[in-house]
Amino acid sequence: MIKQLYQNIEGDYETAISRMQNDERIQKYLKFFLADESYMQLKNAIEMNDCDSAFRAAHTLKGVCQNMAFSSLSKVVEEITEELRAKNFEKAVEIFPEVVEKYEIVVNEIKKVI
């Protein structure tokens, strides 16, 4: 079930299992992911045109995604993080819809498993 989730979200199950050792532990961290506020902080900062806050939120979300081995989401969050780091706010705003799309896929798949 967890392996299928990783396939559905274009994640890296092998990396996740090597870090967390079993599906039960992955499932525990999936719940933590749902509770993480960095995505909403990023969304709010984008809406408020706050580049610095958006960068901090994106950087945090990037780390969470990388730790969970959410490869597809992590890739696009890394892109937006780097644009925000370079103060390319307009480019970050262009990328944000893809972040939303990938994030919603991950959340919807997690909710099917939990």
C-alpha positions as CSV (number, residue, x, y, z in Angstrom):
1,M,0.0,0.0,0.0
2,I,2.8,2.5,0.9
3,K,4.8,1.3,-2.1
4,Q,1.8,2.0,-4.3
5,L,1.5,5.5,-2.8
6,Y,5.1,6.3,-3.8
7,Q,4.5,5.0,-7.3
8,N,1.3,7.2,-7.5
9,I,3.2,10.3,-6.4
10,E,6.3,9.6,-8.4
11,G,8.3,9.2,-5.2
12,D,11.2,7.1,-4.3
13,Y,10.0,4.2,-2.1
14,E,13.4,2.5,-1.9
15,T,14.9,5.7,-0.4
16,A,12.0,6.1,2.0
17,I,12.2,2.5,3.2
18,S,16.0,2.7,3.6
19,R,15.6,5.8,5.8
20,M,12.6,4.7,7.8
21,Q,13.0,1.0,7.7
22,N,9.4,-0.1,7.5
23,D,6.0,0.9,6.1
24,E,4.6,1.5,9.6
25,R,7.2,4.2,10.3
26,I,6.7,5.7,6.8
27,Q,2.9,5.9,7.6
28,K,3.7,7.7,10.9
29,Y,5.7,10.3,9.0
30,L,3.0,10.6,6.3
31,K,0.8,11.9,9.1
32,F,3.4,14.4,10.2
33,F,3.6,15.6,6.6
34,L,-0.1,16.3,6.5
35,A,0.4,18.4,9.7
36,D,3.3,20.3,8.4
37,E,2.5,24.0,7.9
38,S,5.3,24.9,5.5
39,Y,3.0,24.5,2.4
40,M,0.4,26.9,3.8
41,Q,3.1,29.3,4.8
42,L,4.4,29.3,1.3
43,K,0.9,29.8,-0.2
44,N,0.2,32.6,2.2
45,A,3.6,34.3,1.5
46,I,3.1,34.0,-2.3
47,E,-0.4,35.6,-1.9
48,M,1.1,38.4,0.2
49,N,4.0,39.0,-2.2
50,D,6.4,38.3,0.6
51,C,9.5,36.9,-1.0
52,D,11.5,36.3,2.2
53,S,8.8,34.4,4.0
54,A,8.0,32.5,0.8
55,F,11.7,31.5,0.6
56,R,11.8,30.3,4.2
57,A,8.6,28.3,3.8
58,A,9.7,26.8,0.5
59,H,13.1,25.8,1.9
60,T,11.4,24.1,4.8
61,L,9.0,22.3,2.5
62,K,11.9,21.2,0.3
63,G,13.6,19.6,3.2
64,V,10.5,17.8,4.3
65,C,9.8,16.5,0.8
66,Q,13.4,15.3,0.4
67,N,13.4,13.5,3.8
68,M,10.1,11.8,2.7
69,A,11.6,11.0,-0.7
70,F,8.7,12.7,-2.5
71,S,10.8,13.1,-5.6
72,S,8.4,14.7,-8.0
73,L,7.1,17.3,-5.4
74,S,10.6,17.8,-4.1
75,K,11.9,18.7,-7.6
76,V,9.4,21.5,-8.2
77,V,9.7,22.8,-4.6
78,E,13.5,22.9,-5.1
79,E,12.9,25.0,-8.3
80,I,10.7,27.5,-6.5
81,T,13.1,27.6,-3.6
82,E,16.0,28.6,-5.8
83,E,14.0,31.2,-7.6
84,L,13.0,32.7,-4.3
85,R,16.6,32.5,-3.0
86,A,17.6,34.6,-6.1
87,K,14.7,37.0,-5.4
88,N,13.1,36.0,-8.7
89,F,9.6,36.4,-7.2
90,E,7.8,36.6,-10.5
91,K,9.4,33.4,-11.7
92,A,8.5,31.7,-8.4
93,V,4.9,32.8,-8.8
94,E,4.9,31.2,-12.3
95,I,6.2,27.9,-10.8
96,F,3.8,27.9,-7.8
97,P,0.8,26.3,-9.6
98,E,2.9,23.3,-10.3
99,V,3.8,23.1,-6.6
100,V,0.1,23.2,-5.8
101,E,-0.7,20.5,-8.3
102,K,2.1,18.1,-7.1
103,Y,1.3,18.9,-3.4
104,E,-2.4,18.1,-3.9
105,I,-1.6,14.8,-5.5
106,V,0.7,13.8,-2.6
107,V,-1.9,14.9,0.0
108,N,-4.7,13.1,-1.8
109,E,-2.7,9.9,-2.1
110,I,-1.7,10.1,1.6
111,K,-5.3,10.4,2.6
112,K,-6.2,7.2,0.8
113,V,-3.6,5.3,2.8
114,I,-4.1,6.8,6.3
